[in-house]
Amino acid sequence: MPRPIQATIHTEALRHNLARVRAAAPDARVWGVVKANAYGHGIERVFEGLRGADGFALLDLQEAERVRALGWRGPILLLEGVFEARDLELCSRLNLWHTVHCSEQIDMLATHKTHQPHRVFLKMNSGMNRLGFMPQQYRAAWTRLNALPQVDEISLMTHFSDADGPKGIARQLEVFAEATRDLPGERSVGNSAASLRHGTDPLVRGDWVRPGIAVYGAAPDYPEHDAQGWGLQPAMTLSSRIIGVQDLVAGDTVGYGSSFTAEAPLRIGVVACGYADGYPRHCTTGTPVLVDGVRTRMVGRVSMDMVTVDLTGLPDAGVGSAVTLWGRAGNGALLSIDEVAHAGGTLGYELMCALAQRVPVVVAE
Ligand SMILES: Cc1ncc(COP(=O)(O)O)c(C=O)c1O
C-alpha cells in the first residue's frame, strides 16, 4: 500500500472561483494565472476547471507549450516576456502574447524576423520597482514599439505592490492613469487582491484582470479577509492518515528537540505528512489540523515525513483516521491553507507552490 498522503485538485472549486472573480470585476476579461505550474496545482490538472478563462498568463515558455498542447487556442500571456531573443521564435510559432518591461526586450523584437506581428503588453513600473518602464520613459517605449513592424497591438499594464493591504493601490493607479492618458490600447492592472477589493472601479478592472491566488481558493489578503469571506473554495486539499498513536503521560515530550511537553495524559496521532511533502516546517504547536473532519492542533515539531497531532476529544480516532492538512475534509469541514500558512509565518501562495513531487495528486470533479 502506498503511503497514505494525497493531494486532491477540485475542478468545481476552480470553476466556482473563476466565476467569483468575474463577478468581482464585471466586464473585464480574465487571465487565469497559471505560472509556477498553476501555483503548484499542475497546469494539466487545473485546465478543465479554468478553461472558462479568457486567457492564461504564465512565465515559462515550457508552460506555454503545455497549455497549447492541451488544445488551448486562445490568448496566452508571458508575464515577464522573453528572456532571450530566440524565445521570440516560440512566441511567433505558438502565438504567445508577451510582456515588454525593459528596453532590451524591445531591442530583441526589433531584430526578430517574423511574418506575424506580435501582441505585446507594455509594463510600467508605477511604484513596485520590480519590472517595468518608469512612468517618464513609458511613452517613449510605447512610441518605439509602435514603430516596429514586428509589433501589432500594444496593451498597457502595471502591477500593484500593496493591493492586499492598507497602503492600497490609489497612488500607483494614479501614476499609471496619468502616464497612459490618451495612449490607445487595452489595459491590465489588477491581480486577485485588486480585483476582489477594488474591482468595482473601472480603472482597476480595466480590460483584463490577472487573478492567481483567488482562482485557487485562497485569500490574497489573509488575515484581513479569509477565503470563505471572499466566497472562494479551496482548489487543493492535502490529506493523509494517522499511522501511529502514542499515549503520553504528563511530562512526556514529542518529537525532535522535545519542543512540546504534555501537561497531562495525552493521546497523540502520528500523521504521514512532513516537510518533505511540502508541509511547512515552521508550523509549531497549535497549528490547526482536521482529524476525521474535526478541528484539533498539531503538537511538537514538523519532521521530514511526519507531524504529530493532539487527539484530545477524538476518542474514536486511531490508526487509519483521515487527516486534512488543508482544504476540505470528507465531512465537508474546511481548513484554509491561509490559516495553516499563517501559523507557519508564510502565505497560502508558498504552501500550494511547495507541494512536493512525491505527493500523489488526484483530480476530482
Ligand atoms: C504580473 C502579475 N500579475 C498577476 C499576478 C497574480 O497575482 P495574485 O496571485 O496575487 O492574484 C502575479 C503574481 O505574482 C503577477 O506577478
The ligand as a MOL file (V3000), in Angstrom:
LIG
                    3D

  0  0  0     0  0            999 V3000
M  V30 BEGIN CTAB
M  V30 COUNTS 16 16 0 0 0
M  V30 BEGIN ATOM
M  V30 1 C 2.2990 40.3690 -13.0800 0
M  V30 2 C 1.4110 39.5300 -12.2310 0
M  V30 3 N 0.0850 39.5430 -12.4440 0
M  V30 4 C -0.7630 38.8050 -11.7020 0
M  V30 5 C -0.3040 38.0030 -10.6850 0
M  V30 6 C -1.2920 37.2020 -9.8730 0
M  V30 7 O -1.2550 37.6300 -8.5340 0
M  V30 8 P -2.2470 37.0010 -7.4440 0
M  V30 9 O -1.8870 35.5790 -7.3240 0
M  V30 10 O -1.9340 37.7700 -6.2020 0
M  V30 11 O -3.6180 37.2100 -7.9530 0
M  V30 12 C 1.0690 37.9680 -10.4150 0
M  V30 13 C 1.5570 37.1570 -9.2990 0
M  V30 14 O 2.5690 37.3330 -8.7070 0
M  V30 15 C 1.9500 38.7520 -11.2180 0
M  V30 16 O 3.2700 38.7440 -10.9920 0
M  V30 END ATOM
M  V30 BEGIN BOND
M  V30 1 1 1 2
M  V30 2 1 2 3
M  V30 3 2 2 15
M  V30 4 2 3 4
M  V30 5 1 4 5
M  V30 6 1 5 6
M  V30 7 2 5 12
M  V30 8 1 6 7
M  V30 9 1 7 8
M  V30 10 2 8 9
M  V30 11 1 8 10
M  V30 12 1 8 11
M  V30 13 1 12 13
M  V30 14 1 12 15
M  V30 15 2 13 14
M  V30 16 1 15 16
M  V30 END BOND
M  V30 END CTAB
M  END
